[in-house]
Amino acid sequence: MCGIVGYVGQKQALEVVVSGLRRLEYRGYDSAGVAVISEGELEVRKKAGKLANLESLIGQDPLPSSTTGIGHTRWATHGGPTDSNAHPHVSENGRIAVIHNGIIENFAELRDELTAAGVHLSSETDTEVVAHLLARELPLAEFDLTVAMMRTCALLEGAFTLLCLDPHQPDVVVGARRNSPLVVGVGDGENFLASDVAAFVEYTSEALELGQDQIVTLTPDGVSVIDFDGNPVIPLAFTIDWDASAAEKDGYELFMLKEIAEQPRAVADTLRGRIGKDFRIQLDEANLDDAVIKKISKVMVIACGTAAHAGMVAKYAIEHWTRLPVDVELASEFRYRDPIVGPDTLVIAISQSGETMDTLMALRYAKEQGAHTLAICNTVGSTIPRESDAVLYTRAGPEVAVASTKAFLTQIVAAYLVGLYLAQVRGALFEDEVRSILRDLDDMPSKIDLVLDTVEPVRALARQLVDARSVLFLGRHVGFPVALEGALKLKELAYMHAEGFPAGELKHGPIALIEDGIPVVVIVPSPRGRAVLHDKIVSNIQEVRARGARIIAIAEEGDESITPYADDIIRIPEVPTLLQPLVATVPLQVFACEMATAKGHDVDQPRNLAKSVTVE
């Protein structure tokens, strides 16, 4: 979850590192710190709180000129967000500075070993033990920092990305990666390390993928990679297809507002090049084998949080179009219940970052059982796509706000494409049926644009309800995962009680939550689709309205049958039932964003949350 940056070159390291940390602050903002090498000495500054606190400290106590440095923004795991627990951590002899993302699972054993040897630890973190271990191993490695890192990694258990400096090797940064993100940026006379390409895209678009259990050594003139056994590795190169301006606010007050507004283009980019002139699906880059697809007898979707809600929408579409059974599993629970997967199973892993630890571990378990795997991901070169048999990139561009918006919509669109491709290959749909659905999909960016043009009443409603203690969300069919996503956004951003329910489950318990004046948001199915769904949800509305609820209906244009039963109606364009989540979700994103703003919360960086969950 933490943000990590390393630099060696000709520029002032502090400027490069802090610039990178600003772009990565969404990954962690409990504390921040930097270390640079100057005249054979380590200089460290670190401070609890957001990056601004560190910048203020450096303003009061400036760092010397340096062209080699590392920096870190922390999301606390071991030890609270304090100055002493902030990274970098320095060995007792002042020889090693370390920053870390992940969890060292055997840190207690290692700490006890170090303490018994007389080492004094000054923090509560698992990371500090690595600094002391590296300092201990350095002489045994004949003062080769790369070899010392290799020896140290052999002692560690868990998930980690590590970056370290030794002031006696002033033009060297060494990093190590196991189950946690790390990528190399390749420049001219300078090189970069970071947990996300956003940290260095301002300086270079050329990057290298680092694989599992690899160590990388950076100098101004080169990059070398070995595995944990010391064998040379040739990393895979790739080019970043967006520039630094894509990660800026571009005139918007909030990253979330910008990313909500980018959704029509993001959906269009996800579709671009994947619908042929004959309106057949073309997923050449996904590397899906038609012979394998024809033998699949079931599909499993593994994901967490918002991505799991996208998977739930996918279930309705894929089952309807392919007649294959689809299960949606929370990745955090998947491998602990002994799931039944095998060579007849297609496992679809959905992750914006491609580094979500629970999803990665579930994916590896599925592969061990012989399942075929496909990743839906937004981040090129990340771990989950690399370890999957096939990948479909969503092309949403950088998403900086912690609460996901455009990633959610593009994940749904990518899942639709996968479902239609399966149906096309397996002959489950006629060509004209596929063509009709694709035409509707092709219209979705303009439909989302229409929603964005009409959301001002949604903002006004959120401000009006700012003192509500709780908000409930109801939906049926694909409206149910939309309800879950709407509730999640409100919890994430407004820090208030919000729950999403299948409307049909009301009478089985949740209706007890209804009290006078409580806002209930209802995602209303189109009356033009399965009429029974619409009639049933009208009945559900009447049930909660009779008990004093304030009804906020998300209903399509022209559906006047809902008017007598709703206190507020938010209109969305007419779209086919299975595609409705792409337009129905947008007002809920705006509602949560405005509610949080009205409450005075930090929308882009909500408390206790980080963008990418890279620990289990």
C-alpha positions as CSV (number, residue, x, y, z in Angstrom):
1,M,0.0,0.0,0.0
2,C,2.9,2.4,0.7
3,G,4.4,4.7,-1.9
4,I,8.0,4.1,-2.7
5,V,10.4,6.1,-4.9
6,G,14.1,5.7,-5.6
7,Y,16.4,7.8,-7.8
8,V,20.0,8.0,-9.0
9,G,21.3,10.3,-11.7
10,Q,22.3,13.9,-12.2
11,K,19.2,15.8,-10.9
12,Q,18.6,16.8,-7.3
13,A,17.3,13.6,-5.8
14,L,15.1,15.4,-3.3
15,E,13.2,17.1,-6.0
16,V,12.6,13.9,-8.0
17,V,11.7,11.8,-4.9
18,V,9.3,14.3,-3.4
19,S,7.7,14.9,-6.8
20,G,7.2,11.1,-7.1
21,L,5.8,10.9,-3.6
22,R,3.2,13.5,-4.4
23,R,1.9,11.3,-7.2
24,L,1.9,8.3,-4.9
25,E,0.4,9.8,-1.8
26,Y,-2.8,8.0,-2.6
27,R,-1.0,4.8,-1.7
28,G,-0.4,5.9,1.9
29,Y,-0.4,9.1,3.9
30,D,0.0,8.2,7.5
31,S,3.6,9.5,7.4
32,A,6.3,10.3,4.9
33,G,10.1,10.4,4.8
34,V,13.2,10.7,2.5
35,A,16.9,9.7,2.7
36,V,19.6,11.1,0.5
37,I,23.4,10.5,0.3
38,S,25.6,13.6,0.7
39,E,29.4,13.6,1.1
40,G,29.5,10.0,2.3
41,E,26.7,10.5,4.9
42,L,23.0,9.6,5.1
43,E,20.7,12.4,5.6
44,V,17.1,11.5,6.7
45,R,14.0,13.5,7.3
46,K,10.6,11.9,8.2
47,K,7.4,13.0,9.7
48,A,4.0,11.6,10.7
49,G,1.0,12.8,8.8
50,K,0.7,13.7,5.1
51,L,3.5,14.6,2.8
52,A,2.9,18.3,3.4
53,N,4.2,17.8,7.0
54,L,7.5,16.3,5.6
55,E,7.8,19.2,3.2
56,S,7.4,21.7,6.0
57,L,10.0,19.8,8.1
58,I,12.5,20.0,5.2
59,G,11.7,23.7,4.8
60,Q,12.8,24.2,8.4
61,D,15.7,21.7,8.2
62,P,16.9,21.6,4.6
63,L,18.6,18.6,3.1
64,P,22.0,19.0,1.4
65,S,22.6,18.7,-2.3
66,S,22.4,15.0,-3.5
67,T,21.8,13.0,-6.6
68,T,20.9,9.7,-4.9
69,G,17.8,9.3,-2.7
70,I,14.8,7.2,-1.7
71,G,11.4,8.3,-0.4
72,H,8.3,6.7,1.2
73,T,4.7,7.5,2.0
74,R,3.4,5.0,4.6
75,W,0.1,3.2,5.2
76,A,0.6,1.9,8.7
77,T,0.6,-1.9,9.4
78,H,3.1,-2.5,12.2
79,G,3.1,0.4,14.6
80,G,1.0,3.6,14.6
81,P,1.6,6.6,12.4
82,T,4.3,8.3,14.4
83,D,7.6,10.1,13.5
84,S,9.7,7.2,14.8
85,N,7.7,4.6,12.8
86,A,7.9,6.6,9.6
87,H,10.3,5.4,6.9
88,P,13.2,5.4,6.1
89,H,14.7,3.3,8.9
90,V,18.4,3.5,9.5
91,S,20.7,0.9,11.0
92,E,22.4,1.6,14.3
93,N,25.8,2.2,12.6
94,G,24.2,4.7,10.2
95,R,25.4,2.6,7.3
96,I,22.0,1.5,5.8
97,A,18.7,3.4,5.1
98,V,15.7,1.2,4.2
99,I,12.1,1.8,3.0
100,H,9.5,-1.0,2.7
101,N,6.1,-1.8,1.4
102,G,4.5,-5.0,2.6
103,I,4.7,-7.1,5.8
104,I,7.6,-9.1,7.2
105,E,5.8,-12.0,8.7
106,N,8.7,-13.3,10.8
107,F,9.7,-9.9,12.1
108,A,9.1,-10.8,15.7
109,E,11.5,-13.7,15.5
110,L,14.1,-11.6,13.7
111,R,13.6,-8.7,16.2
112,D,14.2,-11.0,19.1
113,E,17.4,-12.3,17.4
114,L,18.7,-8.8,16.9
115,T,17.8,-7.7,20.4
116,A,19.6,-10.7,21.9
117,A,22.7,-9.6,19.8
118,G,22.5,-6.2,21.5
119,V,20.9,-4.2,18.7
120,H,18.6,-1.4,19.9
121,L,15.4,-1.0,17.9
122,S,13.8,2.5,18.0
123,S,10.5,1.8,16.3
124,E,7.5,-0.5,16.5
125,T,7.8,-1.5,12.8
126,D,8.7,-4.7,11.1
127,T,10.7,-2.7,8.6
128,E,13.4,-1.6,11.0
129,V,14.7,-5.2,11.4
130,V,15.6,-5.1,7.7
131,A,17.9,-2.1,8.2
132,H,19.8,-3.9,11.0
133,L,19.9,-7.2,9.1
134,L,21.4,-5.4,6.0
135,A,24.0,-3.7,8.2
136,R,24.9,-7.1,9.6
137,E,25.1,-8.8,6.3
138,L,27.0,-6.0,4.5
139,P,30.5,-7.0,5.8
140,L,29.8,-10.7,5.2
141,A,28.9,-9.7,1.5
142,E,32.3,-7.9,1.2
143,F,30.4,-4.6,1.3
144,D,28.5,-5.3,-1.9
145,L,25.0,-3.9,-1.2
146,T,23.3,-6.1,-3.8
147,V,24.8,-9.3,-2.2
148,A,23.8,-8.0,1.2
149,M,20.3,-7.6,0.0
150,M,20.2,-11.1,-1.4
151,R,21.5,-12.5,1.9
152,T,18.9,-10.5,3.8
153,C,16.0,-11.5,1.6
154,A,16.8,-15.2,2.3
155,L,16.0,-14.5,6.0
156,L,12.6,-12.8,5.3
157,E,9.2,-14.2,5.1
158,G,6.1,-12.4,3.8
159,A,5.4,-9.8,1.2
160,F,7.9,-7.0,0.6
161,T,9.3,-4.4,-1.6
162,L,12.6,-3.0,-0.2
163,L,14.8,-0.1,-1.3
164,C,18.1,0.7,0.4
165,L,21.0,3.1,0.4
166,D,24.6,2.8,1.6
167,P,26.5,6.2,1.8
168,H,29.7,4.4,1.0
169,Q,28.2,3.5,-2.4
170,P,26.8,6.9,-3.3
171,D,25.6,6.2,-6.8
172,V,23.7,3.0,-6.1
173,V,20.1,2.2,-5.1
174,V,19.2,-1.4,-4.5
175,G,15.7,-2.8,-4.5
176,A,14.1,-6.2,-3.9
177,R,10.6,-7.4,-4.7
178,R,8.5,-10.3,-3.4
179,N,4.7,-10.2,-3.7
180,S,4.6,-6.4,-3.7
181,P,4.9,-3.9,-6.6
182,L,8.1,-2.4,-7.9
183,V,8.9,-1.1,-11.3
184,V,12.0,0.5,-12.9
185,G,12.0,3.7,-14.9
186,V,14.9,4.0,-17.4
187,G,16.2,7.4,-18.2
188,D,19.3,8.9,-19.9
189,G,22.0,9.0,-17.3
190,E,19.5,8.5,-14.6
191,N,17.2,5.7,-13.4
192,F,14.2,5.3,-11.1
193,L,12.5,2.8,-8.9
194,A,8.9,3.1,-7.7
195,S,5.8,1.2,-6.6
196,D,3.9,2.8,-9.5
197,V,5.0,4.3,-12.8
198,A,3.1,7.5,-11.9
199,A,6.1,8.4,-9.7
200,F,8.5,8.8,-12.6
201,V,6.4,9.3,-15.7
202,E,7.2,13.0,-15.6
203,Y,10.8,12.1,-16.4
204,T,10.6,9.0,-18.6
205,S,8.1,6.7,-20.4
206,E,10.4,3.8,-20.6
207,A,10.0,1.1,-17.9
208,L,11.1,-2.4,-16.9
209,E,8.9,-5.0,-15.3
210,L,10.4,-6.7,-12.2
211,G,9.3,-10.3,-11.5
212,Q,8.8,-12.2,-8.3
213,D,11.8,-12.7,-6.0
214,Q,14.1,-10.3,-7.9
215,I,16.7,-7.8,-6.8
216,V,17.5,-4.7,-8.9
217,T,20.6,-2.5,-8.7
218,L,20.4,1.1,-10.1
219,T,23.3,3.3,-11.0
220,P,23.1,6.5,-13.2
221,D,24.3,4.5,-16.2
222,G,22.6,1.1,-15.8
223,V,20.1,-1.3,-14.4
224,S,21.0,-4.9,-13.4
225,V,18.6,-7.5,-12.1
226,I,19.2,-10.9,-10.4
227,D,16.9,-13.4,-8.8
228,F,17.1,-14.2,-5.1
229,D,19.6,-17.0,-5.9
230,G,21.9,-14.6,-7.7
231,N,21.1,-15.6,-11.3
232,P,21.0,-12.8,-13.9
233,V,17.6,-11.8,-15.2
234,I,16.6,-9.9,-18.3
235,P,13.6,-7.8,-17.3
236,L,10.7,-7.1,-19.8
237,A,10.7,-3.6,-21.2
238,F,7.5,-1.6,-21.8
239,T,6.4,1.9,-22.7
240,I,4.0,3.9,-20.5
241,D,1.2,5.0,-22.8
242,W,0.1,8.1,-20.8
243,D,2.0,11.2,-19.7
244,A,2.3,13.1,-16.4
245,S,-0.6,15.4,-17.2
246,A,-3.0,12.5,-17.0
247,A,-2.2,12.2,-13.3
248,E,-2.8,15.9,-12.6
249,K,-6.1,17.5,-11.6
250,D,-6.4,19.4,-14.8
251,G,-8.4,22.3,-13.3
252,Y,-10.7,20.1,-11.2
253,E,-10.8,20.7,-7.5
254,L,-10.6,16.9,-6.7
255,F,-9.0,14.0,-8.5
256,M,-12.3,12.1,-7.9
257,L,-14.3,14.8,-9.8
258,K,-11.8,14.6,-12.7
259,E,-12.0,10.8,-12.8
260,I,-15.8,10.8,-12.7
261,A,-15.7,13.2,-15.6
262,E,-13.2,11.0,-17.5
263,Q,-15.5,8.0,-17.5
264,P,-17.0,8.5,-21.0
265,R,-13.5,8.6,-22.5
266,A,-12.3,5.7,-20.3
267,V,-15.2,3.5,-21.5
268,A,-14.5,4.5,-25.1
269,D,-10.8,3.6,-24.7
270,T,-11.7,0.2,-23.2
271,L,-13.8,-0.5,-26.3
272,R,-11.4,1.0,-28.8
273,G,-9.9,-1.5,-31.2
274,R,-11.8,-4.4,-29.7
275,I,-14.9,-4.2,-31.9
276,G,-14.2,-5.0,-35.5
277,K,-15.9,-3.4,-38.6
278,D,-18.0,-6.5,-38.8
279,F,-19.0,-5.9,-35.1
280,R,-17.2,-9.1,-34.0
281,I,-15.2,-9.0,-30.8
282,Q,-11.4,-8.8,-31.3
283,L,-9.4,-9.6,-28.2
284,D,-6.1,-10.5,-29.9
285,E,-3.9,-9.1,-27.1
286,A,-5.8,-11.1,-24.5
287,N,-4.2,-14.4,-25.8
288,L,-7.4,-16.4,-25.2
289,D,-7.2,-19.8,-26.9
290,D,-10.4,-20.7,-28.7
291,A,-9.9,-24.4,-28.1
292,V,-9.6,-23.8,-24.3
293,I,-12.7,-21.5,-24.3
294,K,-14.8,-24.2,-25.9
295,K,-13.9,-26.7,-23.2
296,I,-14.7,-24.3,-20.3
297,S,-17.6,-25.5,-18.2
298,K,-17.7,-22.8,-15.6
299,V,-16.3,-19.3,-14.8
300,M,-15.2,-17.9,-11.5
301,V,-14.5,-14.2,-10.9
302,I,-12.1,-13.3,-8.1
303,A,-11.9,-9.7,-6.8
304,C,-12.1,-7.4,-3.8
305,G,-14.1,-4.4,-3.0
306,T,-15.3,-2.3,-5.9
307,A,-13.7,-4.9,-8.3
308,A,-15.9,-7.6,-6.7
309,H,-19.0,-5.5,-7.5
310,A,-17.9,-5.2,-11.1
311,G,-17.6,-9.0,-11.0
312,M,-21.1,-9.3,-9.8
313,V,-22.4,-7.3,-12.7
314,A,-20.3,-9.5,-15.0
315,K,-21.9,-12.6,-13.6
316,Y,-25.4,-11.5,-14.8
317,A,-24.1,-10.7,-18.3
318,I,-21.8,-13.7,-18.8
319,E,-24.3,-16.2,-17.6
320,H,-27.0,-14.7,-19.8
321,W,-24.9,-14.5,-22.9
322,T,-22.9,-17.8,-22.6
323,R,-25.2,-20.0,-20.4
324,L,-22.1,-20.9,-18.4
325,P,-22.4,-20.9,-14.6
326,V,-20.5,-18.0,-13.1
327,D,-19.4,-17.7,-9.4
328,V,-18.1,-14.4,-7.9
329,E,-15.7,-14.9,-5.1
330,L,-14.2,-12.5,-2.6
331,A,-10.5,-13.1,-3.3
332,S,-9.7,-12.7,0.4
333,E,-11.8,-15.8,1.2
334,F,-11.3,-17.8,-2.0
335,R,-8.3,-20.1,-1.2
336,Y,-9.3,-20.7,2.4
337,R,-12.4,-22.6,1.6
338,D,-10.9,-25.2,-0.7
339,P,-12.8,-24.1,-3.8
340,I,-13.5,-26.5,-6.6
341,V,-11.5,-25.4,-9.7
342,G,-9.7,-27.3,-12.4
343,P,-8.8,-27.4,-16.1
344,D,-12.5,-26.8,-17.0
345,T,-12.6,-23.5,-15.1
346,L,-11.9,-20.0,-16.4
347,V,-10.9,-17.8,-13.5
348,I,-11.2,-14.1,-14.1
349,A,-9.1,-11.9,-11.7
350,I,-10.2,-8.3,-11.6
351,S,-7.9,-5.7,-10.1
352,Q,-7.3,-2.0,-10.9
353,S,-3.7,-2.0,-9.7
354,G,-2.8,-5.6,-10.7
355,E,-1.1,-5.8,-7.3
356,T,-4.1,-6.5,-4.9
357,M,-2.5,-9.1,-2.6
358,D,-5.7,-11.2,-1.9
359,T,-6.5,-11.4,-5.6
360,L,-2.9,-12.3,-6.5
361,M,-2.8,-15.1,-3.9
362,A,-6.2,-16.4,-5.1
363,L,-5.0,-16.3,-8.7
364,R,-1.9,-18.4,-7.8
365,Y,-4.1,-20.9,-6.0
366,A,-6.3,-21.2,-9.0
367,K,-3.3,-21.8,-11.3
368,E,-2.0,-24.5,-9.0
369,Q,-5.3,-26.3,-9.4
370,G,-4.9,-26.2,-13.2
371,A,-7.5,-23.5,-13.9
372,H,-7.2,-21.1,-16.9
373,T,-6.7,-17.5,-15.8
374,L,-7.6,-14.1,-17.3
375,A,-6.8,-10.8,-15.7
376,I,-8.9,-7.6,-16.1
377,C,-6.5,-4.9,-15.0
378,N,-5.7,-1.2,-15.5
379,T,-1.9,-1.3,-14.9
380,V,0.4,-2.5,-17.6
381,G,3.2,-4.7,-16.3
382,S,1.7,-5.3,-12.9
383,T,1.9,-8.7,-11.2
384,I,-1.6,-10.1,-11.7
385,P,-1.6,-9.7,-15.5
386,R,1.9,-11.1,-15.7
387,E,1.0,-14.2,-13.8
388,S,-2.3,-14.8,-15.7
389,D,-2.6,-16.8,-18.9
390,A,-4.4,-13.9,-20.6
391,V,-5.0,-10.3,-19.9
392,L,-7.5,-7.6,-20.9
393,Y,-6.3,-4.1,-20.0
394,T,-9.0,-1.5,-19.2
395,R,-7.0,1.5,-20.5
396,A,-8.7,3.8,-17.9
397,G,-5.5,5.8,-17.4
398,P,-4.2,6.7,-13.9
399,E,-6.8,6.7,-11.1
400,V,-5.4,8.7,-8.2
401,A,-8.5,9.1,-6.0
402,V,-8.6,6.3,-3.5
403,A,-12.3,5.7,-4.1
404,S,-12.6,3.9,-7.5
405,T,-14.8,5.4,-10.2
406,K,-13.6,5.1,-13.8
407,A,-11.9,1.8,-12.9
408,F,-15.2,0.3,-11.9
409,L,-17.0,1.2,-15.1
410,T,-14.1,0.1,-17.3
411,Q,-13.9,-3.2,-15.4
412,I,-17.6,-3.8,-16.2
413,V,-17.0,-3.0,-19.9
414,A,-14.0,-5.3,-20.1
415,A,-16.0,-8.1,-18.4
416,Y,-18.8,-7.5,-21.0
417,L,-16.3,-7.9,-23.8
418,V,-15.0,-11.1,-22.3
419,G,-18.5,-12.5,-21.9
420,L,-19.4,-11.6,-25.5
421,Y,-16.2,-13.1,-26.8
422,L,-16.9,-16.4,-24.9
423,A,-20.4,-16.4,-26.4
424,Q,-19.0,-15.7,-29.9
425,V,-16.4,-18.5,-29.8
426,R,-18.8,-21.0,-28.2
427,G,-21.7,-20.1,-30.5
428,A,-24.0,-19.2,-27.6
429,L,-25.2,-16.1,-29.4
430,F,-26.1,-15.5,-33.0
431,E,-23.9,-13.0,-34.9
432,D,-26.7,-10.5,-35.1
433,E,-27.3,-10.7,-31.3
434,V,-23.6,-10.0,-30.6
435,R,-23.7,-7.2,-33.2
436,S,-26.8,-5.6,-31.5
437,I,-25.2,-5.7,-28.0
438,L,-21.9,-4.2,-29.3
439,R,-23.8,-1.3,-30.9
440,D,-25.4,-0.6,-27.6
441,L,-22.0,-0.8,-25.9
442,D,-20.6,1.6,-28.4
443,D,-23.3,4.1,-27.5
444,M,-22.5,4.0,-23.8
445,P,-19.9,6.8,-23.6
446,S,-22.4,9.3,-25.0
447,K,-25.0,7.9,-22.5
448,I,-22.6,8.5,-19.6
449,D,-22.0,12.0,-20.9
450,L,-25.7,12.7,-20.7
451,V,-25.7,11.6,-17.0
452,L,-22.7,13.8,-16.2
453,D,-24.6,16.8,-17.8
454,T,-27.5,16.4,-15.4
455,V,-26.0,15.6,-12.0
456,E,-26.3,19.1,-10.4
457,P,-29.6,18.0,-8.6
458,V,-27.7,15.0,-7.2
459,R,-25.1,17.4,-5.6
460,A,-27.9,19.5,-4.2
461,L,-29.6,16.4,-2.8
462,A,-26.4,15.3,-1.1
463,R,-26.0,18.7,0.6
464,Q,-29.6,18.5,1.7
465,L,-29.0,15.1,3.3
466,V,-25.7,15.9,4.9
467,D,-27.0,15.3,8.4
468,A,-28.5,11.9,7.7
469,R,-27.1,9.2,10.0
470,S,-27.6,6.3,7.5
471,V,-28.5,5.7,3.9
472,L,-29.8,2.4,2.5
473,F,-29.4,1.3,-1.1
474,L,-31.8,-1.2,-2.8
475,G,-31.5,-3.0,-6.2
476,R,-32.6,-6.1,-8.1
477,H,-30.7,-8.0,-10.8
478,V,-27.8,-5.9,-11.9
479,G,-29.1,-3.1,-9.7
480,F,-28.0,-5.1,-6.7
481,P,-24.3,-4.7,-7.2
482,V,-24.9,-1.1,-8.1
483,A,-26.6,-0.7,-4.7
484,L,-23.5,-2.3,-3.1
485,E,-21.2,0.0,-4.9
486,G,-23.2,3.1,-4.0
487,A,-23.2,2.1,-0.3
488,L,-19.4,1.4,-0.4
489,K,-18.7,4.8,-1.9
490,L,-20.6,6.5,0.9
491,K,-18.8,4.5,3.6
492,E,-15.4,5.2,2.0
493,L,-15.9,8.9,1.6
494,A,-18.6,10.2,4.0
495,Y,-17.7,7.9,6.9
496,M,-21.3,7.1,7.6
497,H,-23.5,4.0,7.8
498,A,-24.6,2.8,4.4
499,E,-25.7,-0.6,3.3
500,G,-26.7,-2.1,0.0
501,F,-29.3,-4.9,-0.2
502,P,-31.1,-7.0,-2.8
503,A,-34.6,-5.4,-2.6
504,G,-36.2,-8.9,-2.4
505,E,-34.4,-9.5,0.9
506,L,-36.0,-6.5,2.7
507,K,-38.6,-8.6,4.4
508,H,-36.0,-11.0,5.6
509,G,-34.5,-8.6,8.1
510,P,-33.2,-5.3,6.7
511,I,-36.6,-3.7,6.8
512,A,-36.1,-3.4,10.5
513,L,-33.6,-0.6,9.7
514,I,-36.3,1.6,8.2
515,E,-37.3,4.5,10.3
516,D,-39.0,7.8,9.7
517,G,-37.0,10.0,7.3
518,I,-34.2,7.5,6.5
519,P,-33.0,8.0,2.9
520,V,-33.4,4.9,0.7
521,V,-31.8,5.0,-2.7
522,V,-33.5,2.6,-5.1
523,I,-32.0,1.5,-8.5
524,V,-35.1,1.0,-10.6
525,P,-34.9,-1.5,-13.5
526,S,-36.2,-0.4,-16.8
527,P,-39.9,-1.1,-17.3
528,R,-39.0,-1.9,-21.0
529,G,-36.8,-4.9,-20.0
530,R,-38.0,-7.6,-17.6
531,A,-41.2,-6.0,-16.4
532,V,-41.5,-8.3,-13.5
533,L,-38.3,-6.8,-12.0
534,H,-39.7,-3.3,-12.3
535,D,-43.1,-4.3,-10.7
536,K,-41.3,-6.1,-7.9
537,I,-39.1,-3.0,-7.0
538,V,-42.2,-0.8,-7.0
539,S,-43.6,-3.1,-4.4
540,N,-40.4,-2.8,-2.4
541,I,-40.5,1.0,-2.6
542,Q,-44.1,1.0,-1.3
543,E,-43.0,-1.3,1.6
544,V,-40.3,1.1,2.9
545,R,-42.2,4.2,2.0
546,A,-45.1,3.0,4.2
547,R,-42.6,3.0,7.1
548,G,-41.5,6.6,6.7
549,A,-38.5,6.2,4.4
550,R,-37.5,9.0,2.0
551,I,-37.3,7.4,-1.4
552,I,-34.6,8.5,-3.9
553,A,-35.2,6.7,-7.2
554,I,-32.6,6.2,-9.9
555,A,-34.9,5.7,-12.8
556,E,-34.7,5.9,-16.6
557,E,-36.1,8.7,-18.6
558,G,-39.8,8.2,-19.4
559,D,-40.5,5.9,-16.5
560,E,-43.4,7.9,-15.0
561,S,-44.9,4.9,-13.2
562,I,-42.3,5.5,-10.4
563,T,-43.2,9.1,-9.9
564,P,-46.1,8.7,-7.4
565,Y,-43.8,6.6,-5.1
566,A,-40.6,8.6,-5.0
567,D,-39.7,11.7,-3.1
568,D,-36.7,12.4,-5.4
569,I,-36.0,11.0,-8.9
570,I,-32.6,11.0,-10.5
571,R,-33.1,10.4,-14.2
572,I,-30.7,8.2,-16.3
573,P,-30.9,7.5,-20.1
574,E,-32.7,4.5,-21.5
575,V,-30.3,1.6,-22.0
576,P,-30.6,-2.2,-22.1
577,T,-31.0,-3.9,-18.7
578,L,-27.6,-5.5,-18.5
579,L,-25.9,-2.2,-19.4
580,Q,-27.7,-0.1,-16.9
581,P,-24.9,-0.2,-14.2
582,L,-22.8,2.0,-16.5
583,V,-25.2,4.9,-16.2
584,A,-26.9,4.1,-12.8
585,T,-23.6,4.1,-10.9
586,V,-22.5,7.6,-11.9
587,P,-25.0,9.6,-9.9
588,L,-24.1,7.5,-6.8
589,Q,-20.4,8.4,-7.3
590,V,-21.4,12.1,-7.5
591,F,-23.7,11.8,-4.5
592,A,-20.9,10.2,-2.3
593,C,-18.3,12.8,-3.4
594,E,-20.6,15.7,-2.7
595,M,-21.7,14.3,0.7
596,A,-18.1,13.9,1.8
597,T,-17.3,17.4,0.6
598,A,-20.2,18.8,2.5
599,K,-19.0,17.1,5.6
600,G,-15.5,18.6,5.2
601,H,-13.7,15.3,4.5
602,D,-10.7,14.7,2.3
603,V,-12.4,13.1,-0.7
604,D,-9.3,12.0,-2.6
605,Q,-7.6,10.5,0.5
606,P,-10.2,9.2,2.9
607,R,-9.0,8.1,6.4
608,N,-7.6,4.7,6.9
609,L,-7.7,3.8,3.2
610,A,-5.0,3.3,0.6
611,K,-5.5,2.9,-3.2
612,S,-3.8,-0.4,-3.6
613,V,-4.1,-3.1,-1.0
614,T,-0.8,-5.0,-1.3
615,V,-0.9,-6.9,2.0
616,E,-3.3,-9.6,3.1
